[in-house]
Amino acid sequence: MELDELELLKEARLQLESSDEQLIRLKDDTIICECMCISLGFIRESFNNKEFNLQDLRRELGIGSGCGKCLKSFEQWKTKI
């Protein structure tokens, strides 16, 4: 991963871990799944603003098929899409 991508990932994680309950819409280039290199923009584009759940993401995009960190924080980042 390049330095810019690592910085974006670090920023996204800090936002997700924040105790602030304010909804923050994350940027399209925010990487959600490092293992599969899946960004929020790709998720948004793939589901075209339709409702989805964790099983949909796993089945359609392969999210969580690596280390699983993205699955653990799903409820936090889903609300920021």
C-alpha positions as CSV (number, residue, x, y, z in Angstrom):
1,M,0.0,0.0,0.0
2,E,1.2,3.5,-0.8
3,L,1.8,6.1,1.9
4,D,-1.3,8.1,0.9
5,E,-3.5,5.1,1.2
6,L,-2.1,4.3,4.6
7,E,-2.7,7.8,5.8
8,L,-6.3,7.6,4.5
9,L,-6.8,4.3,6.3
10,K,-5.4,5.7,9.5
11,E,-7.7,8.7,9.3
12,A,-10.7,6.4,8.7
13,R,-9.9,4.3,11.6
14,L,-9.5,7.3,13.9
15,Q,-12.9,8.5,12.8
16,L,-14.5,5.1,13.3
17,E,-13.0,4.7,16.7
18,S,-14.0,8.2,17.8
19,S,-16.5,8.3,20.7
20,D,-18.3,11.2,19.0
21,E,-21.7,10.0,17.8
22,Q,-21.9,12.6,15.1
23,L,-22.5,11.1,11.7
24,I,-19.6,11.8,9.4
25,R,-19.8,10.9,5.8
26,L,-16.5,9.3,5.0
27,K,-14.7,10.0,1.7
28,D,-15.1,7.7,-1.3
29,D,-11.4,6.8,-1.2
30,T,-11.5,5.6,2.4
31,I,-10.4,2.0,2.4
32,I,-12.7,-0.2,4.4
33,C,-11.2,-3.6,3.7
34,E,-7.5,-3.6,3.5
35,C,-7.2,-7.2,2.4
36,M,-9.5,-6.9,-0.6
37,C,-8.6,-3.2,-1.2
38,I,-12.3,-2.2,-1.1
39,S,-13.1,1.5,-0.6
40,L,-16.3,3.2,0.5
41,G,-16.7,4.6,-3.0
42,F,-16.6,1.1,-4.5
43,I,-19.3,0.0,-2.0
44,R,-21.4,3.0,-2.8
45,E,-21.1,2.4,-6.5
46,S,-21.7,-1.4,-6.2
47,F,-24.9,-1.0,-4.2
48,N,-26.0,2.3,-5.9
49,N,-27.6,3.7,-2.7
50,K,-29.6,0.6,-2.2
51,E,-30.0,-1.0,1.3
52,F,-27.4,-3.7,2.0
53,N,-26.3,-5.8,5.0
54,L,-23.1,-7.5,6.0
55,Q,-24.0,-10.7,4.2
56,D,-24.5,-8.8,0.9
57,L,-21.0,-7.2,1.3
58,R,-19.4,-10.6,2.0
59,R,-21.2,-12.3,-0.9
60,E,-20.9,-9.6,-3.5
61,L,-17.6,-8.0,-2.7
62,G,-15.7,-10.5,-0.6
63,I,-15.4,-8.1,2.3
64,G,-14.1,-9.9,5.4
65,S,-12.5,-12.8,3.6
66,G,-9.0,-11.8,4.9
67,C,-8.2,-10.6,8.4
68,G,-11.8,-9.6,9.4
69,K,-11.1,-6.2,10.9
70,C,-13.6,-4.6,8.6
71,L,-16.3,-7.0,9.8
72,K,-15.7,-6.1,13.4
73,S,-16.3,-2.4,12.8
74,F,-19.1,-2.8,10.3
75,E,-21.8,-1.2,12.4
76,Q,-19.6,1.9,12.9
77,W,-18.7,2.6,9.3
78,K,-22.0,1.5,7.7
79,T,-23.7,4.5,9.3
80,K,-21.1,6.8,7.7
81,I,-21.7,5.7,4.1
